[in-house]
Amino acid sequence: MNTHHLSNPPATEFAARRRGMVLVLATAALIMILGFAAFSIDIGYIALTRTQLQGGADAAAMAAVQELPPGLTFGAWLTPGEVAVNARTVAVDIAGRHKAGDRLSAYCDGERDVRFGQVTWDPVAGTWQKVWGVSPYNAVEVTLRRDQAAGGGDGPLPLFFSPVIGHRDAKLSVKAVAAILPANGFYIPPGGGNAGILPFTLDEETWDNLINFNIGEGDLFHYNPETGAVTSGSDGIQEINLYPAGNKDLPPGNRGTVDIGAENNSTSDLERQIVYGLNEFDLNALGFPLNFDNGPLTMQGDTGLSLGFKDALESVKGQSKALPIFRGMPVGNGNNAEYTIVKFVGVRIVEVKLNGNPKRVMIQPAPHVDPAATKDTTGTSVEDATMFTTATLIQ
């Protein structure tokens, strides 16, 4: 019987086979690594494009919303349609200044991608309530896209390497919502600034009659929004006289000036506040926040109506300002009077007459947008609001 002995392959042959297997595995691993790297490049490209689109949408919405004040309820001089045309034009222009992946200019269809509506704070739900298509508008939503089949400026984003696995492009869409929100409080932002508050006050009953029933002392003055000038004539908005007709229940020796800041403000202090607004020192001197989160505010009165105010008041004629509104009867006399302030409203001075009698400082309701204003937390509707924050992104 013959016995056959199986011999092991030579060492050199085994090493060659081993090297061959390693080469196959290394090649497969390299393909996977390159695939992941290529996929990562496309993922990064998609993320970059989304960021570019979001930046364009944010900027477009913020710019467009600043076109809305001319259409707000009190003092509106443009129709909702006219406001929308202006805001759409701005949104398209600003969006087009931003890149969108392989496009040097993000595409925005003014009719399709820009819409308008109202945004107010719901104090019960603690959320922003958005209603689109309802005027007067205080909010703009801008959508920027790379998801349209037509393949134009808003067509899908072509990818570099993903086509090898069947994905030729990516479809992207982003939104931004900006609003000017109903406001009823103030703070001085970091870095300083001023709050455009007049150091006077008006009784709530007179104000409510003016805005709810259009009961004033006539429509004798015309405000020109293009020039900011005030002339004799009608503009459809009733006016009232701060002194004395509006404040019929003022205490003796007081004509409705209030100390918003240090007690016993001098005439020069009040003039400064009229022209430039309240500064951080004024608000800090109050000793309490200038808002109504904890109920009404109590402000000390001041005496008289100085002729020295005339030039200061004349210099801000036609400008919108905030005015404190008091409820009930003031307590005390003269500079000992105390007012219960329940809200701030937006007004415009249209006449100043402090020589002779009767003295007049005629005002009319006006939308007032203030960089120091804080949002209204009571749910005031856009239709009823006269005070607004500056433009802010809420989405």
C-alpha positions as CSV (number, residue, x, y, z in Angstrom):
1,M,0.0,0.0,0.0
2,N,1.4,3.3,-1.0
3,T,1.2,6.2,1.3
4,H,1.1,9.7,-0.3
5,H,2.4,12.5,1.9
6,L,0.7,15.9,1.4
7,S,3.2,18.6,1.6
8,N,2.5,22.3,2.7
9,P,2.8,24.9,0.0
10,P,6.0,26.8,0.0
11,A,6.2,29.8,2.3
12,T,6.6,32.2,-0.6
13,E,3.3,31.0,-2.2
14,F,1.4,31.4,1.1
15,A,2.7,35.0,1.5
16,A,1.7,35.8,-2.0
17,R,-1.9,34.6,-1.4
18,R,-2.0,36.5,1.8
19,R,-0.9,39.7,0.1
20,G,-3.5,39.2,-2.5
21,M,-6.3,39.0,0.1
22,V,-5.1,42.0,1.9
23,L,-5.0,43.9,-1.4
24,V,-8.6,43.0,-2.1
25,L,-9.7,44.0,1.4
26,A,-7.7,47.3,1.2
27,T,-9.2,48.1,-2.2
28,A,-12.7,47.5,-0.9
29,A,-12.0,49.5,2.2
30,L,-10.6,52.3,0.1
31,I,-13.7,52.4,-2.1
32,M,-15.8,52.6,1.1
33,I,-13.7,55.4,2.5
34,L,-13.8,57.3,-0.7
35,G,-17.5,56.8,-0.9
36,F,-18.0,58.1,2.6
37,A,-15.7,61.0,1.9
38,A,-17.6,61.8,-1.3
39,F,-20.9,61.5,0.6
40,S,-19.6,63.8,3.3
41,I,-18.7,66.4,0.7
42,D,-22.3,66.4,-0.6
43,I,-23.7,66.5,2.9
44,G,-21.5,69.5,3.7
45,Y,-22.5,71.1,0.5
46,I,-26.2,70.7,1.3
47,A,-25.6,72.1,4.8
48,L,-23.8,75.1,3.4
49,T,-26.5,75.8,0.9
50,R,-29.2,75.5,3.5
51,T,-27.3,78.0,5.7
52,Q,-27.0,80.4,2.8
53,L,-30.7,80.1,2.0
54,Q,-31.6,80.6,5.7
55,G,-29.4,83.7,5.8
56,G,-31.1,85.1,2.7
57,A,-34.6,84.3,4.0
58,D,-33.9,85.9,7.4
59,A,-32.5,89.1,5.8
60,A,-35.3,89.3,3.3
61,A,-38.0,88.9,6.0
62,M,-36.3,91.5,8.3
63,A,-36.0,94.0,5.4
64,A,-39.6,93.4,4.1
65,V,-41.3,93.8,7.5
66,Q,-39.9,97.3,7.8
67,E,-42.2,98.3,4.9
68,L,-45.3,97.5,6.9
69,P,-45.8,100.5,9.3
70,P,-47.4,102.7,6.6
71,G,-50.3,100.2,6.6
72,L,-50.9,100.0,10.3
73,T,-54.3,101.0,11.6
74,F,-53.7,104.5,13.0
75,G,-52.2,106.9,10.5
76,A,-52.2,104.4,7.6
77,W,-51.4,106.1,4.4
78,L,-50.9,103.0,2.3
79,T,-53.4,100.2,1.5
80,P,-52.6,96.6,2.4
81,G,-52.1,96.0,-1.3
82,E,-49.6,98.8,-1.6
83,V,-47.7,97.8,1.5
84,A,-47.5,94.2,0.1
85,V,-46.1,95.4,-3.3
86,N,-43.4,97.4,-1.5
87,A,-42.5,94.6,0.9
88,R,-42.3,92.0,-1.9
89,T,-40.0,94.1,-3.9
90,V,-37.6,94.5,-1.0
91,A,-37.7,90.8,-0.1
92,V,-36.9,89.8,-3.7
93,D,-34.0,92.3,-3.8
94,I,-32.5,91.3,-0.5
95,A,-32.8,87.6,-1.1
96,G,-31.1,88.0,-4.4
97,R,-28.0,89.4,-2.7
98,H,-27.4,86.0,-1.0
99,K,-25.8,82.9,-2.5
100,A,-27.7,79.6,-2.8
101,G,-25.2,76.8,-3.4
102,D,-24.1,76.9,-7.1
103,R,-26.2,80.0,-7.6
104,L,-24.7,83.4,-6.9
105,S,-28.1,84.8,-6.3
106,A,-30.9,83.2,-4.3
107,Y,-34.2,83.2,-6.2
108,C,-37.4,84.5,-4.6
109,D,-40.8,84.6,-6.3
110,G,-42.5,87.6,-4.8
111,E,-46.0,86.3,-5.2
112,R,-45.3,82.7,-4.3
113,D,-42.6,83.0,-1.6
114,V,-43.6,86.1,0.3
115,R,-46.8,86.3,2.4
116,F,-48.2,88.7,5.0
117,G,-50.4,88.5,8.1
118,Q,-50.7,89.2,11.7
119,V,-48.7,87.8,14.6
120,T,-49.7,88.4,18.2
121,W,-48.7,86.9,21.5
122,D,-51.2,84.5,23.1
123,P,-50.7,84.9,26.9
124,V,-52.6,81.8,27.7
125,A,-50.9,79.4,25.3
126,G,-47.5,81.3,25.7
127,T,-47.0,81.1,21.9
128,W,-47.0,83.3,18.9
129,Q,-50.3,83.2,17.0
130,K,-50.0,83.6,13.3
131,V,-52.9,84.4,11.0
132,W,-51.9,84.8,7.3
133,G,-53.7,87.0,4.8
134,V,-55.3,89.3,7.4
135,S,-54.5,93.0,7.4
136,P,-53.3,95.3,8.8
137,Y,-50.1,93.3,8.4
138,N,-47.4,93.2,11.1
139,A,-45.6,90.1,9.9
140,V,-43.8,88.7,6.8
141,E,-42.9,85.2,5.9
142,V,-40.3,84.5,3.3
143,T,-39.6,81.1,1.8
144,L,-36.4,80.4,-0.2
145,R,-36.2,77.2,-2.3
146,R,-34.0,74.8,-4.2
147,D,-36.8,72.3,-4.7
148,Q,-38.6,73.2,-7.9
149,A,-38.8,70.7,-10.8
150,A,-38.5,73.5,-13.4
151,G,-34.8,73.8,-12.7
152,G,-34.6,77.5,-12.7
153,G,-33.0,79.7,-10.0
154,D,-35.0,77.7,-7.5
155,G,-34.3,74.3,-9.0
156,P,-32.9,71.4,-7.0
157,L,-29.3,71.6,-5.8
158,P,-27.0,69.4,-8.0
159,L,-24.7,67.2,-6.1
160,F,-21.1,66.1,-6.8
161,F,-20.8,62.4,-5.9
162,S,-24.2,61.2,-4.9
163,P,-25.3,60.5,-8.5
164,V,-23.3,57.3,-8.4
165,I,-25.8,55.9,-5.8
166,G,-28.8,57.3,-7.6
167,H,-29.2,60.8,-6.0
168,R,-28.4,63.5,-8.5
169,D,-29.6,66.4,-6.5
170,A,-31.1,67.6,-3.2
171,K,-34.4,69.5,-2.6
172,L,-34.2,72.3,0.0
173,S,-36.7,74.8,1.4
174,V,-36.3,77.2,4.3
175,K,-38.6,79.8,5.9
176,A,-38.2,82.9,8.0
177,V,-40.9,85.0,9.8
178,A,-40.2,88.6,10.9
179,A,-42.6,90.8,12.7
180,I,-43.1,94.2,14.4
181,L,-44.9,93.2,17.5
182,P,-47.5,95.1,19.6
183,A,-45.5,96.6,22.5
184,N,-46.3,98.1,25.9
185,G,-43.1,98.5,27.8
186,F,-39.6,99.8,27.5
187,Y,-36.0,98.9,28.3
188,I,-32.7,100.4,27.3
189,P,-30.8,97.8,25.2
190,P,-27.2,96.9,26.0
191,G,-24.9,99.5,24.6
192,G,-27.2,102.3,25.4
193,G,-30.0,104.0,23.4
194,N,-33.1,106.0,24.1
195,A,-36.8,105.3,24.5
196,G,-39.0,107.8,22.7
197,I,-41.4,108.6,25.5
198,L,-43.0,112.1,26.0
199,P,-42.9,113.1,29.7
200,F,-46.6,113.9,29.6
201,T,-49.7,111.9,30.3
202,L,-53.3,111.7,29.1
203,D,-56.4,110.2,30.8
204,E,-57.6,106.8,29.6
205,E,-61.2,107.8,29.0
206,T,-60.2,110.5,26.5
207,W,-57.8,108.2,24.7
208,D,-60.3,105.4,24.4
209,N,-62.9,107.7,23.1
210,L,-60.4,109.0,20.5
211,I,-59.4,105.6,19.1
212,N,-62.6,103.6,19.6
213,F,-65.2,106.2,18.6
214,N,-63.0,108.7,16.7
215,I,-64.3,111.4,19.1
216,G,-61.7,114.2,19.2
217,E,-61.6,117.9,18.7
218,G,-61.7,117.9,14.9
219,D,-59.4,116.9,12.0
220,L,-57.6,120.1,11.5
221,F,-54.1,119.0,10.6
222,H,-52.6,116.9,7.8
223,Y,-49.5,114.8,8.2
224,N,-47.4,114.1,5.1
225,P,-45.6,110.8,5.5
226,E,-43.3,111.5,2.6
227,T,-41.8,114.6,4.1
228,G,-42.8,114.3,7.7
229,A,-44.3,117.8,7.6
230,V,-47.6,118.8,9.3
231,T,-49.8,121.4,7.7
232,S,-53.4,122.7,8.1
233,G,-56.0,120.4,6.6
234,S,-57.5,117.0,7.0
235,D,-55.8,113.6,7.0
236,G,-58.7,111.5,8.3
237,I,-57.4,111.3,11.9
238,Q,-59.0,113.2,14.8
239,E,-56.8,115.2,17.1
240,I,-57.1,116.2,20.8
241,N,-55.5,118.8,22.9
242,L,-53.3,117.5,25.7
243,Y,-53.8,120.7,27.7
244,P,-56.3,121.1,29.2
245,A,-59.2,119.5,27.3
246,G,-57.8,116.0,27.3
247,N,-56.8,115.9,30.9
248,K,-60.1,117.3,32.3
249,D,-59.4,116.0,35.8
250,L,-55.9,117.3,36.4
251,P,-55.1,118.3,39.9
252,P,-54.5,122.0,40.7
253,G,-51.0,123.2,39.6
254,N,-50.5,120.3,37.2
255,R,-50.8,120.2,33.4
256,G,-50.0,116.5,32.9
257,T,-46.2,116.4,33.0
258,V,-44.7,113.4,34.8
259,D,-41.3,112.6,36.2
260,I,-40.0,109.6,34.3
261,G,-36.7,109.3,36.0
262,A,-35.4,111.4,38.9
263,E,-38.0,113.3,40.9
264,N,-38.5,117.0,40.3
265,N,-37.0,116.9,36.8
266,S,-35.9,120.4,35.7
267,T,-37.3,122.0,32.5
268,S,-34.0,121.2,30.8
269,D,-34.4,117.5,31.8
270,L,-37.9,117.4,30.3
271,E,-36.8,119.2,27.2
272,R,-34.0,116.6,26.7
273,Q,-36.6,113.8,27.2
274,I,-38.9,115.4,24.6
275,V,-36.2,115.7,22.0
276,Y,-34.1,112.7,22.5
277,G,-36.2,110.3,24.6
278,L,-35.4,108.7,27.9
279,N,-31.9,107.3,28.5
280,E,-30.6,104.6,30.8
281,F,-30.2,107.0,33.7
282,D,-33.8,108.0,33.5
283,L,-35.1,104.5,33.5
284,N,-32.8,103.3,36.3
285,A,-33.8,106.3,38.5
286,L,-37.4,105.0,38.4
287,G,-36.4,102.1,40.5
288,F,-38.7,99.7,38.7
289,P,-39.0,98.2,35.2
290,L,-41.0,100.3,32.7
291,N,-43.5,97.6,31.9
292,F,-46.8,96.3,33.2
293,D,-45.9,92.7,34.1
294,N,-46.7,93.4,37.7
295,G,-49.7,95.8,37.1
296,P,-50.0,99.6,36.7
297,L,-47.1,102.0,37.4
298,T,-47.2,105.0,39.7
299,M,-45.5,108.1,38.4
300,Q,-44.9,111.4,40.2
301,G,-46.4,114.5,38.6
302,D,-44.8,117.8,37.8
303,T,-46.2,121.3,37.8
304,G,-47.2,123.6,35.1
305,L,-46.6,123.8,31.3
306,S,-43.5,125.8,30.7
307,L,-43.1,128.0,27.7
308,G,-39.6,126.6,27.7
309,F,-41.0,123.4,26.2
310,K,-42.1,125.1,23.0
311,D,-39.0,124.8,21.0
312,A,-38.5,121.2,22.1
313,L,-42.0,120.2,21.2
314,E,-41.8,122.0,17.9
315,S,-38.6,120.1,17.0
316,V,-40.4,116.7,17.3
317,K,-43.7,117.8,15.6
318,G,-44.6,115.1,13.1
319,Q,-42.5,112.4,14.7
320,S,-44.2,109.5,16.4
321,K,-43.7,109.2,20.2
322,A,-44.9,107.1,23.1
323,L,-47.3,108.7,25.6
324,P,-48.2,107.3,29.1
325,I,-51.9,106.9,29.8
326,F,-53.3,107.3,33.3
327,R,-56.4,105.8,34.9
328,G,-58.7,107.4,37.4
329,M,-58.1,110.6,39.4
330,P,-54.5,111.6,40.1
331,V,-53.8,111.8,43.9
332,G,-52.3,115.0,45.3
333,N,-51.6,118.4,43.9
334,G,-48.9,120.0,41.8
335,N,-45.6,118.1,41.8
336,N,-47.1,115.9,44.6
337,A,-49.6,114.5,42.2
338,E,-49.3,110.7,41.5
339,Y,-50.6,109.1,38.3
340,T,-51.6,105.5,37.9
341,I,-50.1,104.7,34.5
342,V,-51.8,101.7,32.7
343,K,-50.3,101.7,29.3
344,F,-48.3,103.5,26.6
345,V,-49.7,104.6,23.3
346,G,-48.3,106.0,20.0
347,V,-49.0,109.6,19.2
348,R,-47.8,112.4,16.9
349,I,-47.7,116.1,17.9
350,V,-49.3,118.2,15.1
351,E,-49.5,121.6,16.7
352,V,-47.8,123.5,19.5
353,K,-49.2,126.8,20.9
354,L,-47.9,127.8,24.3
355,N,-48.1,131.6,23.9
356,G,-51.3,133.2,25.2
357,N,-54.5,131.3,25.9
358,P,-55.7,128.7,25.4
359,K,-52.5,126.8,25.3
360,R,-52.5,123.8,22.9
361,V,-50.4,120.8,22.3
362,M,-52.5,118.9,19.7
363,I,-51.8,115.2,19.1
364,Q,-53.3,112.4,17.0
365,P,-52.9,108.6,17.2
366,A,-49.9,107.3,15.3
367,P,-48.1,103.9,15.0
368,H,-44.9,104.2,17.0
369,V,-42.0,101.7,16.4
370,D,-39.4,102.0,19.1
371,P,-36.1,100.2,19.4
372,A,-36.4,100.3,23.2
373,A,-40.0,98.9,23.2
374,T,-40.8,95.4,24.6
375,K,-43.5,93.1,23.4
376,D,-47.0,93.3,24.7
377,T,-47.8,90.3,26.9
378,T,-51.5,91.0,27.2
379,G,-52.5,89.9,23.7
380,T,-53.3,93.3,22.3
381,S,-54.5,92.9,18.7
382,V,-52.6,94.4,15.7
383,E,-55.8,96.4,14.9
384,D,-55.8,98.1,18.3
385,A,-52.1,98.6,18.7
386,T,-50.3,101.9,18.3
387,M,-47.0,100.8,19.9
388,F,-44.7,98.3,18.2
389,T,-41.2,96.8,18.6
390,T,-38.7,97.1,15.9
391,A,-38.4,94.2,13.4
392,T,-37.5,90.9,15.0
393,L,-37.3,87.3,13.8
394,I,-39.7,84.9,15.4
395,Q,-39.1,81.9,13.2
